[in-house]
Amino acid sequence: MAAAAASKLVRIDAMQSAMPGRMTPPGRSRRIFAATPLGPDVLQRRCQVVLYYSEVGEGKEAESRVTVGAWMKESLSEVLSSHPVLAGRLRRDDEGRGCWEIKFNDCGVRLVQATAEVTLSEFLCSEYRDEREANLAYWEDVNADNPNYSPLFFIQVTQFQGDGYSIGISCSLLLADPFVLARFLKSWAQTHTTMFAHGQLTNPPIHLCYFQTSGHPPCHSNSNSTAISAAASVIATTTLFKVARNSCATNAAAATCFQEAARRLGTKPASSYSLVISDSSVYLTVESAGFDEVVGCSATEVAWRDQLGIEEISLVEARKPVHASCRIVPCAGETLVVVMQPSEEDELMVSVTTPADKI
Protein backbone atom coordinates (compact mmCIF):
# COMPACT_ATOMS: atom_id res chain seq x y z
CA MET A 1 0.00 0.00 0.00
CA ALA A 2 2.76 2.43 0.92
CA ALA A 3 4.67 1.72 -2.30
CA ALA A 4 1.56 2.23 -4.40
CA ALA A 5 0.81 5.50 -2.66
CA ALA A 6 4.40 6.62 -3.11
CA SER A 7 4.19 6.32 -6.90
CA LYS A 8 1.42 8.92 -6.85
CA LEU A 9 3.35 11.37 -4.67
CA VAL A 10 5.92 12.49 -7.23
CA ARG A 11 5.83 13.18 -10.96
CA ILE A 12 8.85 13.64 -13.21
CA ASP A 13 8.63 16.90 -15.18
CA ALA A 14 11.88 17.15 -17.14
CA MET A 15 15.38 15.77 -17.47
CA GLN A 16 18.71 16.82 -18.96
CA SER A 17 22.43 16.11 -18.65
CA ALA A 18 25.25 18.07 -17.04
CA MET A 19 28.75 17.48 -18.41
CA PRO A 20 32.10 18.57 -16.96
CA GLY A 21 32.95 22.12 -17.96
CA ARG A 22 36.44 21.08 -19.07
CA MET A 23 37.52 18.03 -21.04
CA THR A 24 39.06 15.22 -19.01
CA PRO A 25 42.47 14.05 -20.31
CA PRO A 26 42.13 10.75 -22.21
CA GLY A 27 42.99 7.40 -20.69
CA ARG A 28 41.76 7.97 -17.14
CA SER A 29 39.61 5.29 -15.50
CA ARG A 30 38.73 3.52 -12.26
CA ARG A 31 39.47 -0.21 -12.30
CA ILE A 32 36.96 -2.67 -10.84
CA PHE A 33 38.20 -6.06 -9.68
CA ALA A 34 35.36 -8.56 -9.39
CA ALA A 35 35.73 -12.12 -8.12
CA THR A 36 32.70 -13.16 -10.18
CA PRO A 37 30.94 -11.58 -13.18
CA LEU A 38 29.00 -8.44 -12.32
CA GLY A 39 25.36 -9.49 -12.67
CA PRO A 40 22.48 -7.11 -13.44
CA ASP A 41 21.47 -6.85 -9.77
CA VAL A 42 24.99 -5.98 -8.62
CA LEU A 43 25.10 -3.04 -11.04
CA GLN A 44 22.13 -1.42 -9.25
CA ARG A 45 23.81 -1.05 -5.84
CA ARG A 46 24.00 2.60 -4.98
CA CYS A 47 24.22 5.30 -2.37
CA GLN A 48 21.12 7.46 -1.94
CA VAL A 49 21.25 10.91 -0.33
CA VAL A 50 18.26 13.23 0.09
CA LEU A 51 18.60 16.81 1.35
CA TYR A 52 15.44 18.73 2.30
CA TYR A 53 15.32 22.54 2.17
CA SER A 54 12.69 25.06 3.15
CA GLU A 55 11.65 27.55 0.47
CA VAL A 56 14.03 30.44 -0.18
CA GLY A 57 12.13 33.73 0.12
CA GLU A 58 8.38 34.25 -0.05
CA GLY A 59 5.95 34.86 -2.88
CA LYS A 60 7.62 36.32 -5.95
CA GLU A 61 10.93 36.46 -4.11
CA ALA A 62 11.02 32.68 -3.67
CA GLU A 63 13.47 30.90 -5.93
CA SER A 64 11.59 28.32 -7.94
CA ARG A 65 12.74 24.75 -8.20
CA VAL A 66 13.40 25.38 -11.90
CA THR A 67 15.69 28.33 -11.16
CA VAL A 68 17.54 26.44 -8.43
CA GLY A 69 17.95 23.47 -10.76
CA ALA A 70 19.27 25.62 -13.60
CA TRP A 71 21.79 27.32 -11.33
CA MET A 72 22.80 23.93 -10.01
CA LYS A 73 23.62 22.76 -13.53
CA GLU A 74 26.09 25.58 -14.05
CA SER A 75 27.97 24.98 -10.80
CA LEU A 76 27.73 21.21 -11.25
CA SER A 77 29.44 21.39 -14.64
CA GLU A 78 32.24 23.36 -13.03
CA VAL A 79 32.83 20.99 -10.11
CA LEU A 80 32.57 17.83 -12.25
CA SER A 81 35.77 18.91 -13.96
CA SER A 82 37.55 18.09 -10.70
CA HIS A 83 35.58 14.86 -10.12
CA PRO A 84 35.37 13.29 -13.61
CA VAL A 85 34.69 9.76 -12.34
CA LEU A 86 31.13 10.82 -11.48
CA ALA A 87 30.46 11.72 -15.12
CA GLY A 88 31.90 8.44 -16.40
CA ARG A 89 30.37 5.23 -17.70
CA LEU A 90 30.85 1.54 -16.94
CA ARG A 91 32.51 -0.62 -19.58
CA ARG A 92 34.77 -3.62 -19.99
CA ASP A 93 38.43 -2.68 -20.10
CA ASP A 94 40.36 -2.45 -23.35
CA GLU A 95 42.76 -5.22 -22.42
CA GLY A 96 40.19 -7.97 -22.96
CA ARG A 97 40.66 -9.68 -19.60
CA GLY A 98 37.01 -9.55 -18.63
CA CYS A 99 37.62 -6.79 -16.07
CA TRP A 100 35.48 -3.71 -15.72
CA GLU A 101 36.31 -0.06 -15.40
CA ILE A 102 34.66 3.32 -15.05
CA LYS A 103 35.85 5.30 -18.04
CA PHE A 104 36.20 9.04 -17.43
CA ASN A 105 34.56 9.95 -20.74
CA ASP A 106 32.67 13.12 -19.72
CA CYS A 107 29.26 11.64 -20.61
CA GLY A 108 27.77 13.56 -17.70
CA VAL A 109 25.27 13.13 -14.90
CA ARG A 110 21.48 13.30 -15.18
CA LEU A 111 19.55 16.22 -13.72
CA VAL A 112 15.86 15.59 -13.04
CA GLN A 113 13.08 18.07 -12.22
CA ALA A 114 10.07 16.71 -10.32
CA THR A 115 7.00 17.85 -8.41
CA ALA A 116 5.58 16.32 -5.24
CA GLU A 117 1.85 16.28 -4.56
CA VAL A 118 2.32 16.97 -0.84
CA THR A 119 3.98 19.64 1.28
CA LEU A 120 7.48 19.18 2.64
CA SER A 121 6.10 19.05 6.17
CA GLU A 122 3.61 16.33 5.26
CA PHE A 123 6.29 14.23 3.63
CA LEU A 124 8.75 14.53 6.51
CA CYS A 125 6.06 13.66 9.05
CA SER A 126 4.78 10.65 7.13
CA GLU A 127 5.22 7.26 8.78
CA TYR A 128 6.13 5.92 5.33
CA ARG A 129 8.87 8.49 4.67
CA ASP A 130 11.73 5.99 4.56
CA GLU A 131 9.87 3.80 2.06
CA ARG A 132 8.93 6.78 -0.12
CA GLU A 133 12.31 8.49 -0.26
CA ALA A 134 13.32 6.50 -3.34
CA ASN A 135 10.80 8.62 -5.26
CA LEU A 136 12.94 11.68 -4.46
CA ALA A 137 16.17 10.19 -5.84
CA TYR A 138 15.72 9.12 -9.46
CA TRP A 139 17.46 5.99 -10.69
CA GLU A 140 17.48 4.05 -13.94
CA ASP A 141 18.78 0.50 -13.83
CA VAL A 142 22.13 0.00 -15.53
CA ASN A 143 21.85 -2.01 -18.74
CA ALA A 144 24.07 -5.01 -18.01
CA ASP A 145 24.34 -5.96 -21.69
CA ASN A 146 25.28 -2.49 -22.89
CA PRO A 147 26.25 -0.32 -19.91
CA ASN A 148 28.23 2.24 -21.93
CA TYR A 149 25.21 4.53 -22.21
CA SER A 150 23.77 4.06 -18.72
CA PRO A 151 24.24 7.04 -16.38
CA LEU A 152 25.53 6.10 -12.94
CA PHE A 153 24.80 9.39 -11.17
CA PHE A 154 21.43 11.18 -10.89
CA ILE A 155 20.40 14.39 -9.16
CA GLN A 156 16.69 15.11 -8.68
CA VAL A 157 15.26 18.46 -7.59
CA THR A 158 11.72 17.99 -6.29
CA GLN A 159 9.39 20.90 -5.56
CA PHE A 160 6.97 20.28 -2.71
CA GLN A 161 3.63 22.04 -2.49
CA GLY A 162 4.33 25.49 -1.16
CA ASP A 163 6.98 25.07 1.49
CA GLY A 164 10.21 23.66 0.15
CA TYR A 165 12.12 21.32 -2.11
CA SER A 166 14.52 18.40 -1.92
CA ILE A 167 17.74 17.48 -3.69
CA GLY A 168 18.02 13.72 -4.11
CA ILE A 169 21.19 11.99 -5.27
CA SER A 170 21.54 8.42 -6.50
CA CYS A 171 25.16 7.40 -7.06
CA SER A 172 26.33 3.94 -8.11
CA LEU A 173 28.63 2.31 -5.56
CA LEU A 174 30.88 1.55 -8.53
CA LEU A 175 31.52 5.30 -8.77
CA ALA A 176 31.80 6.37 -5.16
CA ASP A 177 31.13 5.26 -1.62
CA PRO A 178 29.12 7.53 0.74
CA PHE A 179 32.25 9.31 2.03
CA VAL A 180 33.56 10.08 -1.45
CA LEU A 181 30.08 11.27 -2.39
CA ALA A 182 29.85 13.49 0.71
CA ARG A 183 33.19 15.11 -0.13
CA PHE A 184 31.96 15.77 -3.67
CA LEU A 185 28.72 17.34 -2.42
CA LYS A 186 30.66 19.63 -0.07
CA SER A 187 32.96 20.64 -2.92
CA TRP A 188 29.96 21.30 -5.13
CA ALA A 189 28.28 23.40 -2.43
CA GLN A 190 31.44 25.48 -2.04
CA THR A 191 31.74 25.96 -5.79
CA HIS A 192 28.06 26.90 -6.08
CA THR A 193 28.31 29.40 -3.22
CA THR A 194 31.42 31.02 -4.70
CA MET A 195 29.92 31.30 -8.18
CA PHE A 196 26.70 32.74 -6.74
CA ALA A 197 28.60 35.31 -4.65
CA HIS A 198 30.64 36.45 -7.65
CA GLY A 199 27.64 36.69 -9.98
CA GLN A 200 28.86 33.81 -12.14
CA LEU A 201 25.46 32.09 -12.19
CA THR A 202 23.35 33.40 -15.04
CA ASN A 203 20.35 35.52 -14.03
CA PRO A 204 17.89 34.69 -15.47
CA PRO A 205 19.37 31.22 -15.97
CA ILE A 206 20.09 30.50 -19.62
CA HIS A 207 19.25 26.82 -19.06
CA LEU A 208 15.79 27.56 -17.68
CA CYS A 209 13.98 26.58 -20.87
CA TYR A 210 15.52 23.12 -20.87
CA PHE A 211 13.92 22.37 -17.53
CA GLN A 212 10.44 23.27 -18.74
CA THR A 213 8.11 21.12 -20.77
CA SER A 214 7.30 22.44 -24.22
CA GLY A 215 3.61 23.08 -23.78
CA HIS A 216 2.85 19.50 -22.82
CA PRO A 217 1.63 18.45 -19.40
CA PRO A 218 4.31 16.82 -17.25
CA CYS A 219 4.49 13.06 -17.14
CA HIS A 220 2.89 11.61 -14.03
CA SER A 221 3.38 8.62 -11.79
CA ASN A 222 3.66 6.03 -14.52
CA SER A 223 6.83 7.75 -15.73
CA ASN A 224 8.25 7.86 -12.24
CA SER A 225 7.56 4.19 -11.69
CA THR A 226 9.96 3.30 -14.49
CA ALA A 227 12.67 5.28 -12.74
CA ILE A 228 12.54 3.33 -9.50
CA SER A 229 14.14 -0.09 -9.81
CA ALA A 230 13.11 -3.16 -7.86
CA ALA A 231 16.07 -2.60 -5.58
CA ALA A 232 14.60 0.71 -4.46
CA SER A 233 11.79 -1.10 -2.69
CA VAL A 234 14.25 -3.07 -0.57
CA ILE A 235 13.79 -2.03 3.03
CA ALA A 236 17.10 -2.43 4.82
CA THR A 237 19.00 -1.28 7.88
CA THR A 238 22.56 -0.01 7.59
CA THR A 239 24.91 -0.05 10.57
CA LEU A 240 28.16 1.94 10.37
CA PHE A 241 31.35 0.99 12.20
CA LYS A 242 34.78 2.53 12.71
CA VAL A 243 37.80 0.19 12.75
CA ALA A 244 41.46 1.01 13.29
CA ARG A 245 43.04 0.63 9.86
CA ASN A 246 46.14 -1.25 10.97
CA SER A 247 44.45 -3.46 13.57
CA CYS A 248 43.66 -6.27 11.11
CA ALA A 249 43.36 -7.14 7.44
CA THR A 250 40.58 -5.51 5.44
CA ASN A 251 38.61 -8.73 5.02
CA ALA A 252 38.89 -9.42 8.74
CA ALA A 253 37.55 -5.94 9.48
CA ALA A 254 34.60 -6.62 7.19
CA ALA A 255 33.90 -9.97 8.86
CA THR A 256 34.10 -8.43 12.33
CA CYS A 257 31.59 -5.71 11.45
CA PHE A 258 29.32 -8.20 9.68
CA GLN A 259 29.07 -10.32 12.82
CA GLU A 260 28.83 -7.32 15.14
CA ALA A 261 25.95 -5.87 13.11
CA ALA A 262 24.05 -9.14 13.40
CA ARG A 263 24.66 -9.19 17.14
CA ARG A 264 23.39 -5.64 17.59
CA LEU A 265 20.30 -6.37 15.48
CA GLY A 266 19.65 -9.55 17.43
CA THR A 267 19.79 -11.77 14.36
CA LYS A 268 21.74 -14.82 13.28
CA PRO A 269 24.47 -13.85 10.79
CA ALA A 270 23.81 -14.91 7.21
CA SER A 271 25.97 -17.70 5.79
CA SER A 272 27.54 -15.26 3.33
CA TYR A 273 27.57 -11.60 2.39
CA SER A 274 28.59 -9.37 -0.50
CA LEU A 275 31.71 -7.29 0.00
CA VAL A 276 32.77 -4.05 -1.68
CA ILE A 277 36.19 -2.61 -0.84
CA SER A 278 36.65 1.00 -1.89
CA ASP A 279 40.42 1.41 -1.65
CA SER A 280 40.66 4.80 -3.31
CA SER A 281 39.34 6.70 -6.29
CA VAL A 282 41.41 4.43 -8.55
CA TYR A 283 40.50 0.86 -7.53
CA LEU A 284 37.37 -0.97 -6.40
CA THR A 285 37.08 -4.61 -5.36
CA VAL A 286 33.80 -6.55 -5.50
CA GLU A 287 33.60 -10.05 -4.04
CA SER A 288 31.66 -12.34 -1.73
CA ALA A 289 32.64 -13.62 1.70
CA GLY A 290 31.44 -16.27 4.11
CA PHE A 291 30.55 -16.49 7.76
CA ASP A 292 33.78 -18.36 8.41
CA GLU A 293 35.99 -15.38 7.57
CA VAL A 294 38.60 -14.73 10.27
CA VAL A 295 37.75 -11.93 12.69
CA GLY A 296 40.15 -10.31 15.07
CA CYS A 297 39.69 -6.58 15.54
CA SER A 298 37.36 -4.34 17.48
CA ALA A 299 34.65 -2.24 15.83
CA THR A 300 32.92 0.83 17.22
CA GLU A 301 29.43 1.71 15.99
CA VAL A 302 29.06 5.31 14.81
CA ALA A 303 26.28 7.37 13.23
CA TRP A 304 26.15 8.47 9.59
CA ARG A 305 25.25 12.04 10.54
CA ASP A 306 28.32 12.37 12.76
CA GLN A 307 30.68 11.12 10.06
CA LEU A 308 29.40 12.50 6.73
CA GLY A 309 28.44 16.07 7.61
CA ILE A 310 25.78 16.26 4.89
CA GLU A 311 23.49 18.24 7.23
CA GLU A 312 25.78 21.23 6.60
CA ILE A 313 25.53 21.23 2.80
CA SER A 314 24.13 24.55 1.59
CA LEU A 315 23.48 25.40 -2.06
CA VAL A 316 21.20 28.44 -1.89
CA GLU A 317 21.65 31.53 0.32
CA ALA A 318 23.59 29.63 2.99
CA ARG A 319 20.53 27.59 3.91
CA LYS A 320 21.24 24.27 5.57
CA PRO A 321 18.94 21.30 5.08
CA VAL A 322 16.04 20.97 7.49
CA HIS A 323 16.59 17.22 7.22
CA ALA A 324 19.10 14.93 5.50
CA SER A 325 19.26 11.20 4.94
CA CYS A 326 21.82 8.77 3.57
CA ARG A 327 21.30 5.11 2.82
CA ILE A 328 22.90 2.30 0.85
CA VAL A 329 20.58 0.45 -1.53
CA PRO A 330 21.69 -3.19 -1.90
CA CYS A 331 20.55 -5.96 -4.19
CA ALA A 332 17.31 -7.59 -3.12
CA GLY A 333 17.88 -10.11 -0.34
CA GLU A 334 21.62 -9.58 0.11
CA THR A 335 23.62 -8.46 3.12
CA LEU A 336 26.10 -5.91 1.79
CA VAL A 337 29.33 -4.90 3.54
CA VAL A 338 31.21 -1.85 2.23
CA VAL A 339 34.72 -1.04 3.46
CA MET A 340 35.68 2.62 2.99
CA GLN A 341 38.72 4.79 3.62
CA PRO A 342 37.21 8.22 4.24
CA SER A 343 40.49 10.11 4.58
CA GLU A 344 44.16 9.78 5.34
CA GLU A 345 43.31 9.06 8.96
CA ASP A 346 43.95 5.75 10.68
CA GLU A 347 40.36 4.48 10.59
CA LEU A 348 38.37 2.42 8.17
CA MET A 349 34.63 2.92 7.92
CA VAL A 350 32.62 -0.25 7.39
CA SER A 351 28.90 -0.26 6.62
CA VAL A 352 26.74 -3.37 6.96
CA THR A 353 23.37 -3.23 5.18
CA THR A 354 20.92 -5.92 6.25
CA PRO A 355 17.56 -6.49 4.48
CA ALA A 356 14.47 -6.24 6.66
CA ASP A 357 13.53 -9.86 5.97
CA LYS A 358 16.74 -10.95 7.69
CA ILE A 359 16.15 -8.89 10.83
N, C-alpha and C positions, 0 to 999 in steps of 0.2 A: 504493500500500500504506500509506504513512504517513498519507494523508488518511483512508483507511477506518478505520485504527486509531484515529485521533484522534477520530472520531465516537463511539467507544465509551468514550473516556476521561472524558467529562463528561456529566452529565445535568442538565437544568433542573428545579428543584424548585418554584419559585414566582416570581411576578412581581407588582409593584405600581408605582404612580406616586408621585413626590414633587413637590409643587407649591411655588412660592415661598410663604413664610410671610406675606408682605404683598402686596397687590394692586399690580400695576404700573400707573402712570398710562396712560390710553388714548393711542393714536396713536403709540407708539414702535415703531420698526422698524429693520432693517438692510437697506439697498438692495443689490441684486445687479445688476451691469451685465454682461450676457453678449453677446458678439459674435454668437453663434449660439444657437438654442434649446437649452435644457438638456435633453439626452436622458436616458433612464432610467439609463444607465451613469454619466453624470456625477454624478447625484444620490447615488451610492453612495460617492464619494470620502470618505475619513475619516482621522482621526488615531486611532491605537490605542495606548493606554498600559496596561501591566500592571505592577502592584506586588505583590511577593511578600513575605509576612510569616511569621515563625515564630510558633508558637502562643503566646498570652499565658497564662501560668500553667500549672499541671499538674493533671491529674485534674479534680476538681470545681471547682477554682479557675480552670480555663481558660475564657476567654470563648468561647462557641460562635459559629459563623458567623452564626447567626440573631440572637443578641444584638448582635453587632457591626453586622450589617446594619440592625437596628431602630434602634440608636443613630445610625447614619449617616444614616438618613432624617430624624431630627429636626434634626441639624446641617445637613444638606443643604438642607432647606426654609428654614432661616434664611439661609444664604449665597446661595441662589438669588435672594433678594430684592434682592441687590446685583449680580447677574449675570443679569438676566431674559432675555437673548438665548438662553441655554442651555436655557431652558424654552419657547422659542417654536416656531413651526411655519412651514414654507415655504408661500408662496402667491403668486399673481400680485397685483401692486399694484392699488390701487383706481382708479388713473387710466387704466386700460385701454390702456396703451402696450405691453403685452406684456412688461414688466419683471417681475422677481421681487423678493420681499423676505422677510425673516424677521420675522414679526409677533410682538411681545412680548405674547403672549396668555395667559401663565401656564398653559399646558396641562401643563407638567411634564416631568420626565425619567423614564425607566424604571429601576427597581431590580430586579435579577434575583438570585435565590438558586440556587446550583448546587452539585453535589457531584462531585468527581473520584474516579476509581477507583484512583488511584495516590497515593503519598506526594509531598510537595513535593520532597523530595530526588531521587526518581526522575524527576520531571518536569523539574527543572532540569538533571539530568545526561543527559537523553535527547538523542541526536543529531538527533532530529526536533523539538526544542523550538520552533524558529522557525516551523516549518510548523504546529505544533499550538496555538500561542498564540491563534489566532483563536477557539478554543473557550473561551477564558477571557475574551473580550470580546464579549458578545452584540451582535448587529446584526440588524435587520430592514430589508430593502430599502425605500427610500422609494417610495411609489406615485406614479409620474409623472403619472398621470391625475387623481388626487385626493390631493395631498400634504398637505392641511390636517390630516389626522388621523395622519400618520406622525411618530412621535418621531424626533428627530435626535440624541439623546444618551442613551446607555445606560451603566449601571454594574452590573457583575456581581461578586458576592462568591462565590467558589468555595472550599469546604472541601476540603482534601486529606485523605488518610487518615492521621490521627494527628499530623501534625507541622506544620501551618500552613494558611494560606489565601492567596488572592490577591484583589486588587481590580483588575478590568479595566474600562477605559473606552473606549468607542467614541463619537467625536464627529465629526459631519459637518464637513467643511472649509468648508461654507457658514456654519456657526456660528462656528467659531474655528480658528485655526491652532495648531500645537503650543505656541507661546510664550504665546498667550492662554490656552490650556488649562492650561498649567503654572502660570500665575499664579492661575487659578481654583482649582486643586487645592491650592496653598499657602494661599490664603485660606480654603478649606474646612477644611484641617487645623488652621489657627489657630483658626477658629471652633469646631470640634469639641473641640479641646483646652481652650479657655476654658469652653465649656459643661460639659464633663466635670469640670473642676476646681471649678466653682461649683455642682455638683450639679443642673444644669439638664437633664440627660439622664435620662429616667424610668427608675427601677429598682424592679421589673422593667419592661422596656420595654412601653409600652401597645400598640405596634404588633406585638408578637411574634406574635400569632395570625395576622396577615395574611401572615406569611412562612412559615406552616406549612400543609401540605396538610390538607384536612378529612377525614382518615381514609382517603384514597385513596393508593395508592402513587405516588411521584413519576414524572413522565414521563421516559422514558429517551432513548437516543441519537436516535431518530427525531424527537423534538421538537427536540433541539438542532440537527439537520441543517437544519431549516427556518430556523433563526436565522442561519446562516452563509451569506452570499450567495456567488455565484460569484466576486466580486472578492476574497473572503477567501482564496481558494486561490492568488491571484497571488503568486508568489515574486519579490520585487524587492529591489533594493539602493538605499538612499537615502544620498546624499552631501550634507553640509551645508557651506555656504561663508559667509564673512563678507566683506562688500563695503562700502567707505566710501560713505555715503549720497549725498554730493554729488559723487562722482567721475564719475558718468555717469548717464544716464537709466535709469529702472527697467527698461525693456525691454532695454536694452543690458546691464544687470547680469544679467538673466535669461539672455540669450544667451551671455554670457561664462561663466557657471557651467555652463550646459548643455554647452558645448564642453569646458570644463575637466573636467567629470565624465567625459565620454566618453574624454578623454585619459588620465585616471587609471585608468579601468577597462580601458584598452587596446582600446576598441571604436571603430567608425566612428560618428559622430553620426547620429542619425536625421534624416530629411528635414524633420520637423516635430515639435513637441511641444506639449503642453497647458500653459497658463499661468494661474496663479491669483495675483492680486495682492491681498494683504490690507492695505489702507491703514490701517485703523483698525477700531474696533468698529462704525463707522457704514456704511462702504462696502466692497464686495467686487467685484473685476473678474475675469471668467472669459473667456478667449479662447484662441486658438491662435496659434502663431508658427512661423516657418520657420527653416531652417538659415542662410538668408542675412541674418538679423537682424544689425545692426551691433553689433560688440563694441568695447570700448575702455576697460575698467577692469580692475584686478587683483582677484583673488579668493583668499582664504586658506581652506583647508579646516580645519574645526574639528569637534569631536566633540559629539554630542547631549548626552552626560552632563555635559560641561563647561559647556554653555550653559543647559540647562533646570533642573538642580538637583532633578529628581524623586526622586533617591536619598535626599533628606533629608525627604521627606514622611512624617509620622507622624500616625496617626489614633488609635492605642490605646496608652496608657501610654508615650508617648514612644519607641515602637519604630520604628526606621527599617527600610525594606525590606531584605531580604537580597539582593534582586536587583530591578532595574527595567528595563523596555524601553519604547522609543517607536518607532513606525514610521508611515509614511504608506501607506495602502492606496489605490492608484490604480485606474483602470479597467483591465480586462484589455487587455494589449498596448500601453498608452500609456506614453510618457515624460512625467512630470508635473513641472513646475517651479513651486515656490511661493515667492513673494517676501513676506517678513514684516518688520515693523518691531517688534522686541521691546520697545522702550522709547523714551525720548526721546534716547537716545544717537545717535551719528553713524554707526552701522552698520546696514546691512540684513543680514538673514539670508536666504539663498536655499538651498532644498533642491531636489535633483534626484533623482527616483525613477525608476530604470531597471529594467524587467522583466528577469527572468533570461534569457529567450529572446533578449534583445538584447545580452547580455554575452558 
